[in-house]
Amino acid sequence: MGLWLDSIVPVAANWISHAHSDHSRGGHGRILASPETIRFLRLREDEQILAGSVIEPMECDAPVSLPSGAVITAKPAAHITGARQLLVEFGGERLLYTGDIKLQKPLLGAETEIVPCDHLIIESTFGLPVYRFLTCEQAAERIVRFARECLSEGSIPVFLGYPLGRGQEIVYTLCRAGIPTAVHGAIARLIPAHEESGYQFCGWEPYDAANMPGKAHVVTPGFRNTLEASGKPVRIAYVSGWAAVDNARARSGAEELIPYSDHAGFQELLDIVDGSGARRVDVVHGYTETFARILRERRNIDARAAMVGVHVEDD
């Protein structure tokens, strides 16, 4: 039996690195993932991600032997809560699949462990030199400052965040600063799962169109137009890795750009590759061809752009 890594089509056995929908599809015979990822997937009941599958939670640093003699081990990865890398050891070789990853400390979730390996499969969503991001401390300071500035002048600060990951990071930051915060339902429904992982979200409330003044709002990007059309004095902040590029303001409709990402910036990607010591690197997602070429030219590494849907033979 083979083991697939973040397969987007049904397979016999699939490792799911984290719970974002572009990495976690249903219909597999077996699903292996972190307990936190499985918790998030159970909340996506409308998509029936886990229906009919044998579910196998994998704790960090707890090796699992496959029938072939290969050993797989989940390793910490900073991306969203529950994200993990997967180390595969077989025949004296070590293959590491990062999934989506960053090297800097996240606002929520585990910090990345750089794992020595012979063969590295790494994502490159932001694999160009232009992408350099704020630290979590810098991002938190910018988020809180913008919120307080808006509230002090009678405006309503609105932060755009994705339903899983960025949205909860923004809410967590605002709550820790003691700022009253209203949260869009798509983001709010996943807060309890983060609380089960040990994070406290104190003082937030569900979004209420009739009671907006005096609090920060965290909403999904698609909800921006609704708030702008409300007639209320809203000011919008965009917290994203894409905020690092010149067209971000026009594309997002935000006045405040906060370049903080749950993916690695360019230098972080290089540092992960260098720290791994890998002789071969496959690059998936994002700027694959460009980043692979940079690794060949600057690091003299056997690197190539690879197709998504990675398969590890186990027979």
C-alpha positions as CSV (number, residue, x, y, z in Angstrom):
1,M,0.0,0.0,0.0
2,G,1.2,3.5,-0.8
3,L,0.9,6.7,1.2
4,W,0.0,9.9,-0.5
5,L,0.8,13.3,0.8
6,D,-2.0,15.9,0.7
7,S,-3.7,14.2,-2.2
8,I,-6.5,16.2,-3.8
9,V,-8.2,13.0,-5.2
10,P,-9.4,10.0,-3.3
11,V,-6.6,7.5,-2.5
12,A,-6.1,4.4,-0.3
13,A,-4.1,6.2,2.3
14,N,-3.4,9.9,2.6
15,W,-1.3,12.1,5.0
16,I,-3.0,15.5,5.5
17,S,-0.5,18.1,6.6
18,H,-3.1,20.7,7.8
19,A,-6.8,21.5,7.5
20,H,-6.9,24.1,4.8
21,S,-9.3,22.9,2.1
22,D,-6.6,23.0,-0.7
23,H,-4.7,20.3,1.2
24,S,-7.5,18.3,2.8
25,R,-10.0,16.6,0.6
26,G,-12.2,13.6,1.5
27,G,-12.9,10.1,0.1
28,H,-9.7,8.4,1.2
29,G,-9.5,4.9,2.7
30,R,-7.2,6.0,5.5
31,I,-6.4,9.5,6.7
32,L,-3.4,10.2,8.9
33,A,-3.0,13.7,10.4
34,S,-2.4,15.5,13.7
35,P,-5.2,15.4,16.3
36,E,-5.7,19.2,15.9
37,T,-6.1,18.8,12.1
38,I,-8.6,16.0,12.6
39,R,-10.5,18.3,15.0
40,F,-10.8,21.0,12.4
41,L,-11.8,18.6,9.7
42,R,-14.6,17.3,11.9
43,L,-16.0,20.9,12.1
44,R,-16.2,20.9,8.3
45,E,-19.2,18.6,8.4
46,D,-20.8,20.1,5.3
47,E,-17.9,18.7,3.2
48,Q,-17.9,15.2,4.8
49,I,-14.1,15.2,4.8
50,L,-13.8,12.2,7.1
51,A,-16.9,10.3,6.1
52,G,-16.1,6.6,5.4
53,S,-12.3,6.9,6.2
54,V,-10.3,5.2,8.8
55,I,-8.9,8.0,10.9
56,E,-5.4,7.7,12.4
57,P,-4.2,10.6,14.6
58,M,-0.5,11.1,14.7
59,E,1.2,12.8,17.6
60,C,4.4,14.7,17.1
61,D,7.6,12.7,17.4
62,A,5.7,9.4,17.7
63,P,7.1,7.1,14.9
64,V,4.6,4.9,13.1
65,S,5.9,1.8,11.2
66,L,4.4,0.9,7.8
67,P,4.1,-2.7,6.5
68,S,7.1,-2.2,4.2
69,G,9.4,-1.3,7.1
70,A,9.3,2.4,6.4
71,V,8.8,4.6,9.5
72,I,6.9,7.9,9.4
73,T,7.0,10.6,12.0
74,A,5.1,13.9,12.4
75,K,7.2,16.9,13.1
76,P,6.1,20.5,14.1
77,A,5.4,23.0,11.4
78,A,4.4,26.7,11.9
79,H,1.6,27.4,9.5
80,I,-1.8,27.1,11.2
81,T,-2.6,25.2,14.4
82,G,-2.2,21.5,13.9
83,A,0.1,21.8,10.8
84,R,2.8,19.1,10.7
85,Q,5.7,18.0,8.5
86,L,6.1,14.3,7.8
87,L,9.4,12.5,7.9
88,V,9.6,9.2,6.0
89,E,12.6,7.0,6.8
90,F,13.3,3.9,4.7
91,G,16.5,2.1,3.6
92,G,18.8,4.5,5.3
93,E,17.2,7.5,3.4
94,R,15.2,10.3,5.0
95,L,12.5,12.2,3.0
96,L,10.8,15.2,4.6
97,Y,7.5,16.7,3.4
98,T,7.0,20.1,4.9
99,G,3.4,20.9,3.7
100,D,2.7,24.6,4.1
101,I,5.2,26.0,6.5
102,K,7.0,29.1,7.9
103,L,10.1,29.4,9.9
104,Q,9.2,32.5,12.0
105,K,7.3,32.0,15.2
106,P,3.5,32.1,14.5
107,L,0.8,34.0,16.5
108,L,-0.9,30.6,16.9
109,G,0.4,27.1,16.5
110,A,3.7,25.3,16.9
111,E,7.1,26.6,15.9
112,T,8.8,24.8,13.0
113,E,11.5,22.2,13.7
114,I,14.1,22.1,10.9
115,V,14.6,18.4,10.3
116,P,17.8,17.0,8.6
117,C,16.9,14.9,5.6
118,D,18.3,13.6,2.3
119,H,15.3,14.5,0.1
120,L,13.1,17.6,0.9
121,I,9.7,18.4,-0.5
122,I,8.9,22.0,0.3
123,E,6.2,24.5,-0.7
124,S,7.2,27.8,-2.2
125,T,4.0,30.0,-2.1
126,F,6.3,33.0,-1.5
127,G,9.4,31.8,-3.2
128,L,10.6,35.2,-4.6
129,P,13.0,37.6,-2.9
130,V,10.4,40.4,-2.7
131,Y,8.5,38.4,0.0
132,R,9.8,39.3,3.5
133,F,7.3,39.4,6.4
134,L,6.9,40.9,9.8
135,T,7.6,38.8,12.9
136,C,4.6,37.8,15.0
137,E,5.5,40.5,17.5
138,Q,5.7,43.2,14.9
139,A,2.4,42.1,13.3
140,A,0.6,42.0,16.7
141,E,1.8,45.6,17.4
142,R,0.6,46.8,14.0
143,I,-2.8,45.1,14.5
144,V,-3.4,46.5,17.9
145,R,-2.1,50.0,17.0
146,F,-4.5,50.2,14.0
147,A,-7.5,49.0,16.0
148,R,-6.8,51.5,18.8
149,E,-6.2,54.4,16.4
150,C,-9.6,53.7,14.6
151,L,-11.5,53.3,17.9
152,S,-10.1,56.5,19.3
153,E,-11.3,58.5,16.4
154,G,-14.8,56.9,16.3
155,S,-14.1,54.7,13.3
156,I,-14.7,50.9,13.1
157,P,-11.5,48.9,12.4
158,V,-12.1,45.9,10.2
159,F,-9.5,43.2,9.7
160,L,-9.8,40.7,6.8
161,G,-8.9,37.2,7.7
162,Y,-9.4,33.7,6.4
163,P,-11.9,31.4,8.1
164,L,-9.1,29.1,9.4
165,G,-5.7,30.4,10.5
166,R,-5.3,34.1,9.9
167,G,-8.8,35.0,11.2
168,Q,-8.2,33.3,14.6
169,E,-4.7,34.8,14.8
170,I,-6.1,38.3,14.5
171,V,-8.9,37.7,17.0
172,Y,-6.4,36.2,19.4
173,T,-4.2,39.2,19.1
174,L,-7.0,41.7,19.7
175,C,-8.4,39.7,22.6
176,R,-5.0,39.6,24.3
177,A,-4.8,43.4,24.0
178,G,-8.2,43.8,25.6
179,I,-9.9,45.3,22.5
180,P,-13.6,44.5,22.2
181,T,-13.9,42.4,19.1
182,A,-16.8,41.2,16.9
183,V,-16.1,38.1,14.8
184,H,-17.7,36.8,11.5
185,G,-19.4,33.4,12.0
186,A,-17.1,31.5,9.6
187,I,-14.1,32.5,11.8
188,A,-15.9,32.3,15.1
189,R,-17.0,28.7,14.7
190,L,-13.4,27.5,14.7
191,I,-12.4,29.4,17.8
192,P,-13.5,26.5,20.1
193,A,-11.1,24.1,18.3
194,H,-8.3,26.5,19.0
195,E,-9.3,26.8,22.6
196,E,-9.0,23.0,22.9
197,S,-5.4,23.4,21.8
198,G,-4.8,25.7,24.8
199,Y,-5.4,29.2,23.5
200,Q,-7.7,31.7,25.2
201,F,-9.9,34.0,23.3
202,C,-11.4,36.4,25.9
203,G,-13.9,39.1,25.2
204,W,-15.0,38.5,21.6
205,E,-18.6,38.4,20.5
206,P,-20.4,37.4,17.3
207,Y,-20.8,39.9,14.6
208,D,-24.0,42.0,14.9
209,A,-24.8,44.5,12.1
210,A,-27.0,46.4,14.5
211,N,-24.3,46.9,17.1
212,M,-21.0,47.8,15.3
213,P,-19.5,50.9,16.9
214,G,-16.9,50.7,19.7
215,K,-15.3,47.4,18.7
216,A,-12.9,45.9,16.1
217,H,-14.3,43.5,13.5
218,V,-12.6,40.4,12.1
219,V,-14.4,39.2,8.9
220,T,-13.7,37.1,5.9
221,P,-12.4,38.9,2.8
222,G,-15.7,38.3,1.0
223,F,-17.6,40.2,3.7
224,R,-15.7,43.5,3.1
225,N,-18.3,44.8,0.6
226,T,-21.1,44.2,3.1
227,L,-19.4,46.3,5.8
228,E,-18.5,49.1,3.4
229,A,-22.1,49.3,2.2
230,S,-23.4,49.5,5.8
231,G,-22.8,53.3,5.9
232,K,-20.7,53.0,9.0
233,P,-17.3,54.7,9.2
234,V,-15.2,51.5,8.6
235,R,-11.5,51.4,8.0
236,I,-10.0,48.2,6.6
237,A,-6.7,46.4,7.3
238,Y,-5.3,43.5,5.3
239,V,-3.1,41.1,7.2
240,S,-1.5,38.8,4.7
241,G,1.7,37.8,3.0
242,W,0.2,39.3,-0.2
243,A,0.2,42.7,1.6
244,A,4.0,42.8,0.8
245,V,3.5,43.5,-2.9
246,D,2.7,46.9,-4.5
247,N,-0.8,46.1,-5.8
248,A,-2.1,44.8,-2.5
249,R,-4.0,48.0,-1.6
250,A,-5.9,48.0,-4.9
251,R,-6.5,44.3,-4.8
252,S,-7.7,44.1,-1.2
253,G,-9.5,47.4,-0.9
254,A,-7.7,48.0,2.4
255,E,-6.0,51.1,3.6
256,E,-3.7,49.4,6.1
257,L,-1.4,46.7,4.8
258,I,0.2,44.4,7.4
259,P,2.6,41.9,5.6
260,Y,2.4,39.0,8.0
261,S,2.0,35.5,6.7
262,D,1.4,31.9,7.8
263,H,3.8,30.9,5.0
264,A,7.6,31.3,4.8
265,G,9.0,34.3,3.2
266,F,11.8,33.9,0.7
267,Q,14.7,33.9,3.2
268,E,12.9,31.6,5.5
269,L,12.5,29.1,2.7
270,L,16.2,29.2,2.0
271,D,17.0,28.8,5.7
272,I,14.8,25.7,5.9
273,V,16.5,24.2,2.8
274,D,19.9,25.0,4.2
275,G,19.2,23.6,7.6
276,S,17.8,20.4,6.2
277,G,21.0,19.6,4.4
278,A,19.0,17.9,1.7
279,R,20.8,16.8,-1.5
280,R,17.6,16.8,-3.5
281,V,14.7,19.2,-3.2
282,D,11.3,19.1,-4.9
283,V,9.3,22.3,-4.8
284,V,5.5,22.4,-4.8
285,H,3.0,25.3,-4.8
286,G,3.6,28.9,-5.8
287,Y,6.8,30.0,-7.5
288,T,8.0,26.4,-8.0
289,E,10.1,26.9,-11.2
290,T,11.7,30.1,-10.0
291,F,12.6,28.9,-6.5
292,A,13.9,25.5,-7.8
293,R,16.2,27.5,-10.2
294,I,17.4,29.7,-7.4
295,L,18.3,26.6,-5.4
296,R,20.2,25.1,-8.3
297,E,22.1,28.3,-9.1
298,R,22.8,29.6,-5.6
299,R,23.0,26.4,-3.6
300,N,24.1,23.9,-6.2
301,I,21.2,21.6,-5.1
302,D,19.4,19.1,-7.3
303,A,16.1,21.0,-7.2
304,R,13.1,20.8,-9.4
305,A,9.5,21.9,-9.6
306,A,7.2,19.0,-8.8
307,M,3.6,18.2,-9.3
308,V,1.3,18.3,-6.3
309,G,-0.2,15.1,-5.0
310,V,3.0,13.4,-3.8
311,H,3.1,9.6,-3.5
312,V,5.4,7.6,-1.3
313,E,5.7,3.9,-2.2
314,D,5.2,1.4,0.6
315,D,5.4,-1.9,-1.2
